[in-house]
């Protein structure tokens, strides 16, 4: 059934392209294509609503259960420090790779565009992307409000405090009931995930068909060099991530990639990390990652470890500069890389975060807003690749951190169990 679901998702993508092309070619005008695309997106909207329905309780249950199961506060600090260290290094590598490839491949150099006289409106909300709002937004005023909006960052912060509190009091018989209840909630949410995932091929079909109906296949040719250059960069980033994963996991990194191909494909086809989260949790535990590491690291990664998105930001910024003939010396590019590094940490709470970060940072380096509109035209296509990369990056990060934990001298049995599971999976 698992392999069949991956096949069905791939079939949904192909059928979506065919259906979208037929509708695009047969539609009388742009208004008709938009109306037809709206009907296709009903299927996707329903599927994504089902996914969002389970995201908040799943994040809460897995993170709190994991934290409550840790032996001490030092476990939280150690795993947290390793996790943040990995995320910072991965972010720098992703941004630097995007910067290097954009300079090497020059995807925007042939466009020779002139900035418009007036200010162009992108329709993106960049006002919320400042240090004050990012920091204050992280702390929820209400758990129910955060869950209603599926704000992973706020749910993570509450769950962090709640889980540490449970862990400190778990020997109390009254508190143990709460710990057991939350532990029991995790397999229930994973079973619910299995039910929801059966609708994935239909959601994928609707997403692809809607996009192709509106834009047709011509958009792939119009922006061919940009799309090709960016996806080449993603492939190189995958190679780097897999190579680093190989240093820690050995040949088992191939087993990991095989297991997560289904959530990665789902993330690619829907351009939604949320759509992949429930299944990714399940696959990482199947790989042998301790549930406390999955519950702590994966939600944190969804907020701070967005490798594909960060590579996109530096790539898109240099592309805009090239398209409008703006010379950016290396020193300025390095400064921009550091600014993007800091700004991107708040993107999880902002709609269309990657593009919003570029739009917010562009004026600081005298890049025209019209360039953001230029990349917005194909953002859906680029978003598919960067979202899939985010999933792959978080999978490897979580598995590596779990391996670090398993190799600790204090946990030889855990390390043996980890290796034994890999052998069974292979």
C-alpha positions in Angstrom: 0.0 0.0 0.0 2.9 2.4 0.9 4.6 2.0 -2.5 1.2 2.2 -4.2 0.5 5.5 -2.6 3.8 7.0 -3.9 2.8 5.7 -7.4 -0.7 7.2 -7.1 0.8 10.6 -6.1 3.1 10.5 -9.2 0.1 9.5 -11.3 -1.9 12.4 -9.9 0.9 14.8 -10.9 1.0 13.5 -14.5 -2.8 13.5 -14.9 -2.9 17.0 -13.4 -0.5 18.3 -16.1 -2.5 16.6 -18.8 -5.9 17.9 -17.5 -4.5 21.4 -16.9 -3.0 21.6 -20.4 -6.2 20.4 -22.1 -8.3 23.0 -20.1 -5.8 25.8 -20.8 -5.7 25.0 -24.5 -9.5 24.7 -24.8 -10.5 27.7 -22.7 -11.9 30.8 -24.5 -10.2 33.4 -22.4 -8.2 34.1 -19.2 -11.4 34.5 -17.1 -12.5 31.0 -18.2 -9.2 29.4 -17.3 -9.3 31.1 -13.9 -12.8 29.8 -13.3 -11.8 26.2 -14.3 -8.7 26.4 -12.2 -11.0 27.4 -9.2 -12.9 24.1 -9.6 -9.7 22.1 -9.6 -8.4 23.9 -6.5 -11.5 22.8 -4.6 -10.0 19.3 -4.4 -6.6 20.6 -3.2 -8.2 23.0 -0.7 -10.2 20.1 0.9 -7.1 18.0 1.1 -5.0 20.8 2.6 -7.7 21.6 5.1 -7.6 17.9 6.2 -3.9 18.2 6.6 -4.1 21.4 8.6 -6.8 19.8 10.8 -4.2 17.4 12.1 -1.0 19.5 12.1 -1.6 21.4 15.4 -2.5 18.4 17.6 0.2 16.3 16.0 3.0 18.9 16.6 1.7 19.4 20.2 1.5 15.7 21.0 4.8 14.6 19.4 6.8 17.5 20.9 5.3 17.3 24.4 5.6 13.5 24.5 9.2 13.8 23.4 10.1 16.4 25.9 8.3 14.7 28.8 10.2 11.5 27.9 13.7 13.1 28.3 15.6 12.2 31.3 16.6 15.7 32.4 16.8 19.4 31.3 20.3 18.7 30.1 18.9 16.4 27.4 16.8 19.3 26.1 19.7 21.7 26.2 22.1 19.2 24.5 19.7 18.3 21.7 18.6 21.9 21.3 22.1 23.1 21.0 23.0 20.5 18.4 19.8 21.2 16.5 20.4 24.9 16.3 24.0 24.5 15.4 23.1 22.2 12.5 20.4 24.7 11.4 22.7 27.7 11.4 25.4 25.9 9.4 22.8 24.5 6.9 21.4 28.0 6.4 24.7 29.5 5.7 25.6 26.8 3.2 22.2 27.1 1.4 22.5 30.9 1.1 26.1 30.8 0.0 25.3 28.1 -2.7 22.4 30.2 -4.1 24.7 33.3 -4.2 27.5 31.4 -5.9 25.3 29.7 -8.5 23.5 33.0 -9.4 26.8 34.6 -10.0 28.2 31.7 -12.0 25.1 31.0 -14.2 23.9 34.6 -14.6 20.2 33.6 -15.1 19.0 37.2 -15.3 21.8 38.8 -17.2 20.2 38.5 -20.6 16.9 40.3 -19.7 18.2 43.9 -19.7 15.2 45.3 -17.9 14.6 48.9 -16.9 13.2 49.7 -13.5 9.7 51.4 -13.9 9.3 55.0 -13.0 6.6 54.4 -10.4 6.6 52.1 -7.4 5.3 48.6 -8.2 2.9 46.9 -5.8 3.7 43.2 -5.1 0.7 42.5 -2.9 3.1 41.0 -0.3 2.9 42.0 3.3 6.5 42.9 4.3 5.6 45.1 7.2 5.4 42.2 9.6 9.0 41.1 8.9 10.9 43.1 11.5 12.8 42.1 14.7 10.2 43.4 17.1 7.3 41.6 15.4 9.2 38.3 14.9 10.3 38.1 18.5 6.9 39.0 20.1 5.0 36.8 17.6 6.9 33.7 18.8 5.1 33.8 22.1 1.4 33.0 22.0 -1.3 34.8 24.0 -3.5 31.7 23.7 -2.7 28.1 22.8 -6.2 27.7 21.3 -5.6 30.8 19.1 -2.2 29.5 17.9 -3.8 26.1 17.1 -6.7 27.7 15.3 -4.2 29.5 13.0 -1.8 26.5 12.8 1.0 28.8 13.9 3.7 26.2 14.3 6.2 28.6 16.0 3.7 29.5 18.7 2.6 25.9 19.2 6.2 25.0 19.5 7.0 27.6 22.2 3.9 26.6 24.3 4.7 22.9 23.8 8.3 23.5 24.9 7.3 25.0 28.2 4.5 22.5 28.7 6.7 19.5 27.9 9.5 20.6 30.2 7.0 21.1 33.0 5.6 17.6 32.5 9.1 16.1 32.4 9.9 17.8 35.8 6.8 16.4 37.4 6.3 13.1 35.7 6.9 11.1 38.8 3.8 12.6 40.4 1.0 10.0 40.0 -1.4 12.8 39.0 0.9 14.2 36.3 1.7 10.7 35.0 -1.9 10.4 33.8 -1.4 13.5 31.6 1.9 12.1 30.3 0.3 8.8 29.4 -2.7 10.5 27.8 -0.4 12.6 25.5 1.8 9.5 24.7 -1.4 7.7 23.7 -2.5 10.6 21.5 0.6 10.3 19.2 -0.3 6.9 17.6 -4.0 8.0 17.3 -2.8 11.1 15.3 -0.5 9.0 13.2 -3.4 6.6 12.4 -5.5 9.6 11.4 -2.7 10.7 9.2 -2.9 7.4 7.3 -6.6 8.0 6.7 -6.0 11.6 5.4 -3.1 10.6 3.2 -5.3 8.3 1.2 -6.7 11.6 -0.4 -3.2 12.8 -1.3 -3.3 11.7 -5.0 -6.5 13.7 -5.5 -5.0 16.8 -3.8 -1.9 16.6 -5.9 -4.0 16.2 -9.1 -6.0 19.3 -8.2 -3.0 21.4 -7.4 -1.1 20.6 -10.6 -4.2 20.9 -12.8 -5.1 24.3 -11.4 -1.6 25.7 -11.9 -1.2 24.5 -15.5 -4.8 25.5 -16.4 -4.0 29.2 -15.5 -0.4 29.4 -16.7 -0.1 26.7 -19.3 3.2 25.0 -20.2 4.6 28.1 -21.9 5.7 29.6 -18.6 8.3 26.8 -18.3 9.9 28.0 -21.5 9.6 31.8 -20.8 11.5 31.5 -17.5 13.4 28.4 -18.6 16.9 29.6 -17.6 15.9 30.8 -14.2 14.0 27.6 -13.4 16.7 25.4 -14.8 19.5 27.2 -12.9 17.5 27.1 -9.7 16.7 23.4 -9.9 20.3 22.7 -10.7 21.2 24.5 -7.5 18.7 22.4 -5.6 20.2 19.2 -6.9 23.7 20.4 -5.8 22.2 21.3 -2.4 20.6 17.8 -2.2 24.1 16.3 -3.0 25.7 18.4 -0.2 23.0 17.5 2.4 23.1 13.8 1.4 26.9 13.8 1.5 26.9 15.3 5.0 24.2 12.8 6.0 26.4 10.0 4.7 29.3 11.1 7.0 27.0 10.4 10.0 24.6 7.7 8.7 26.7 5.9 6.2 24.8 3.9 3.6 21.7 4.2 5.8 21.2 7.7 4.3 19.9 5.9 1.2 17.4 4.0 3.3 16.3 7.3 4.8 15.8 8.9 1.4 13.8 5.9 0.2 11.5 6.1 3.2 10.9 9.9 2.9 10.3 9.9 -0.8 6.6 9.9 -0.4 6.3 13.0 1.9 9.0 14.7 -0.3 7.0 14.0 -3.4 3.8 15.3 -1.7 5.6 18.5 -0.6 6.8 19.0 -4.2 3.4 18.5 -5.8 1.4 20.6 -3.4 4.2 23.2 -2.6 3.2 22.8 1.1 5.5 21.7 3.9 2.4 21.2 6.1 1.1 18.5 3.7 4.3 16.5 4.2 4.7 16.9 8.0 2.4 14.2 9.4 3.8 11.5 7.0 7.3 12.7 7.6 6.9 12.2 11.3 5.8 8.6 10.8 8.6 7.8 8.3 11.3 9.1 10.6 10.1 7.0 13.5 10.0 4.0 11.1 13.6 4.8 10.2 14.4 4.3 13.9 14.6 7.9 15.1 13.6 8.2 18.7 10.2 9.8 19.1 11.6 12.4 21.5 14.1 13.6 18.9 11.5 13.6 16.1 9.0 15.5 18.4 11.6 18.1 19.3 13.8 18.5 16.2 11.2 18.3 13.3 8.8 21.1 14.5 11.9 23.3 15.2 13.2 22.5 11.7 9.9 23.5 10.1 10.4 26.9 11.7 14.2 27.5 11.4 15.7 24.9 9.0 14.4 25.8 5.5 17.3 25.0 3.3 15.6 25.2 -0.1 13.8 28.5 0.9 17.1 30.1 1.9 18.9 29.1 -1.2 16.0 30.6 -3.2 16.3 33.9 -1.4 19.9 34.6 -2.2 19.4 33.2 -5.7 16.3 35.4 -6.4 18.0 38.5 -5.0 21.0 38.2 -7.4 18.7 37.3 -10.3 16.8 40.6 -9.8 20.0 42.6 -9.7 21.2 40.9 -12.9 17.8 41.4 -14.7 18.0 45.2 -14.0 21.7 45.5 -14.6 22.5 46.5 -11.0 26.1 45.8 -10.1 26.6 44.2 -6.6 30.2 43.9 -5.4 31.1 40.8 -3.5 31.3 42.7 -0.2 27.7 43.8 -0.6 26.6 40.3 -1.5 28.1 38.9 1.7 26.4 41.6 3.7 23.1 40.7 2.0 23.7 37.0 2.8 24.0 37.8 6.5 20.9 40.0 6.4 19.0 37.2 4.7 20.3 34.7 7.2 18.8 36.8 10.1 15.6 37.8 8.2 14.7 34.3 7.1 14.3 33.1 10.7 11.0 34.8 10.9 9.6 33.6 7.6 7.6 30.7 9.1 5.0 33.2 10.5 4.6 35.1 7.2 2.5 34.0 4.2 4.7 33.2 1.2 7.6 33.8 3.5 10.5 33.2 1.0 9.3 35.8 -1.4 8.3 38.2 1.4 11.9 38.0 2.8 13.3 39.0 -0.7 10.7 41.8 -1.0 11.6 43.1 2.4 15.4 43.0 1.9 15.5 44.2 -1.7 15.1 48.0 -0.9 18.0 47.8 1.5 20.3 47.0 -1.5 18.5 49.2 -4.0 16.9 46.4 -5.9 13.6 47.4 -7.7 10.3 45.9 -6.4 9.4 45.1 -10.0 12.0 42.3 -9.8 10.0 40.7 -7.1 7.0 40.7 -9.3 9.2 39.1 -12.0 9.9 36.0 -9.8 6.3 36.0 -8.4 5.1 34.9 -11.9 6.7 31.5 -11.5 6.9 31.3 -7.7 4.6 28.3 -7.7 7.1 26.3 -9.8 10.1 27.4 -7.7 8.1 26.9 -4.5 7.6 23.2 -5.3 11.3 22.6 -5.5 12.3 24.6 -2.4 9.5 23.0 -0.3 10.7 19.5 -1.3 14.3 20.5 -0.4 13.1 21.7 3.0 11.6 18.3 3.7 14.8 16.5 2.6 16.9 18.8 4.7 14.8 18.4 7.8 14.7 14.6 7.4 18.5 14.3 7.3 19.0 16.8 10.1 16.6 14.9 12.4 18.2 11.5 11.6 21.7 12.9 12.1 20.8 14.4 15.5 19.2 11.1 16.5 22.4 9.3 15.5 24.4 11.7 17.7 22.1 10.9 20.6 22.3 7.2 20.0 26.1 7.2 19.9 26.4 8.8 23.3 28.3 6.6 25.6 25.5 6.7 28.1 23.1 5.1 25.6 24.8 2.1 24.0 21.5 0.1 23.9 19.9 2.9 22.0 22.7 3.0 19.5 22.4 -0.8 19.0 18.6 -0.5 18.7 19.1 2.2 16.0 21.5 0.1 14.0 19.2 -2.9 14.3 16.3 -1.0 12.9 18.3 0.1 9.9 19.2 -3.5 9.1 15.5 -4.6 9.4 14.4 -1.8 7.1 17.0 -2.7 4.5 
